[in-house]
Amino acid sequence: MDDDLDSLLREDLLLPPPDFTQRVMKNLAAQIQPLPHAQADSLPHLLAQAVQRPARPSGWAPEGRAVWPRLRWLAARAGLAGGGLLGFVLGLDQLASFVFGLWLAGAAL
């Protein structure tokens, strides 16, 4: 059986096109090129933007679209906390059943 597999692996059943390597390297080079706006997101540029922004007044409330990301974040955190609490309660239930089963089996001996 190993001989059949070895003979199949030696056969040229699937040959790549002759320019396969050049095309792959060209595609990789195109994907690796930095984007023009990547330099605008550099750390000094971001720090300069942070310094130039005016401070928000104490009574500032987000308007319109700024509210939805925060609400989604709060909903996600509430879902995680609720799911974690439910999992904890169900886990305690299973643990108590297991311990009680062991205790009952041990008492029966």
C-alpha positions in Angstrom: 0.0 0.0 0.0 2.9 2.4 0.7 4.2 1.7 -2.8 0.9 2.8 -4.3 0.9 6.0 -2.4 4.6 6.7 -3.2 4.0 6.1 -6.9 1.0 8.5 -6.8 3.0 11.2 -5.1 5.8 10.9 -7.7 3.4 11.4 -10.6 2.9 14.9 -12.0 -0.9 14.9 -11.6 -1.1 18.6 -10.6 1.5 20.9 -12.1 1.4 24.6 -11.3 1.4 27.1 -14.2 4.9 28.1 -15.3 4.6 31.7 -14.0 3.0 30.6 -10.7 5.9 31.8 -8.5 6.0 35.2 -10.1 2.3 35.8 -9.9 2.2 34.8 -6.2 5.2 37.1 -5.4 3.6 40.0 -7.3 0.3 39.5 -5.4 2.1 39.4 -2.1 4.1 42.5 -2.9 0.9 44.3 -3.8 -0.7 43.3 -0.4 2.4 44.3 1.6 2.7 47.9 0.2 1.8 50.4 2.9 -1.4 52.3 2.4 -1.1 56.0 1.8 -3.1 56.9 4.9 -1.0 54.6 7.1 1.5 57.4 7.8 -1.3 59.7 8.9 -2.1 57.3 11.7 1.4 57.4 13.1 1.9 58.1 16.8 3.1 61.7 16.6 0.2 62.6 14.3 -2.3 61.1 16.7 -0.7 62.8 19.7 -0.9 66.2 17.9 -4.6 65.6 17.1 -5.2 64.7 20.8 -3.6 67.9 22.0 -5.5 70.1 19.5 -8.9 68.8 20.4 -10.8 71.0 22.9 -11.8 69.5 26.2 -15.4 68.5 26.5 -17.5 70.5 29.0 -18.7 68.6 32.1 -22.3 68.6 31.0 -21.5 67.2 27.5 -23.8 64.5 26.3 -23.1 62.6 23.1 -25.4 63.3 20.2 -26.8 61.1 17.5 -24.5 58.4 16.3 -22.1 58.7 19.3 -24.7 57.2 21.5 -25.2 53.9 19.6 -21.7 52.6 20.0 -21.8 53.1 23.8 -25.3 51.5 24.0 -24.0 48.5 22.0 -21.0 48.3 24.3 -23.2 48.4 27.4 -25.5 45.8 25.9 -22.6 43.5 25.1 -21.2 43.8 28.6 -24.6 43.2 30.2 -25.0 40.1 28.0 -21.6 38.8 29.0 -22.3 39.4 32.7 -25.7 37.8 32.5 -24.4 34.9 30.6 -21.6 34.5 33.0 -24.0 34.6 36.0 -26.3 32.0 34.4 -23.3 29.8 33.6 -22.1 30.1 37.2 -25.5 29.1 38.6 -25.9 26.2 36.2 -22.4 25.1 37.0 -23.1 25.2 40.7 -26.2 23.1 40.1 -24.2 20.5 38.3 -21.4 20.5 40.9 -23.9 20.1 43.7 -25.6 17.2 41.9 -22.2 15.5 41.4 -21.1 15.9 45.0 -24.5 14.8 46.3 -24.3 11.7 44.0 -20.9 10.8 45.3 -22.0 11.3 48.9 -25.1 9.2 48.3 -23.1 6.4 46.6 -20.5 6.5 49.4 -23.2 6.3 52.1 -24.8 3.3 50.4 -21.6 1.3 50.7 
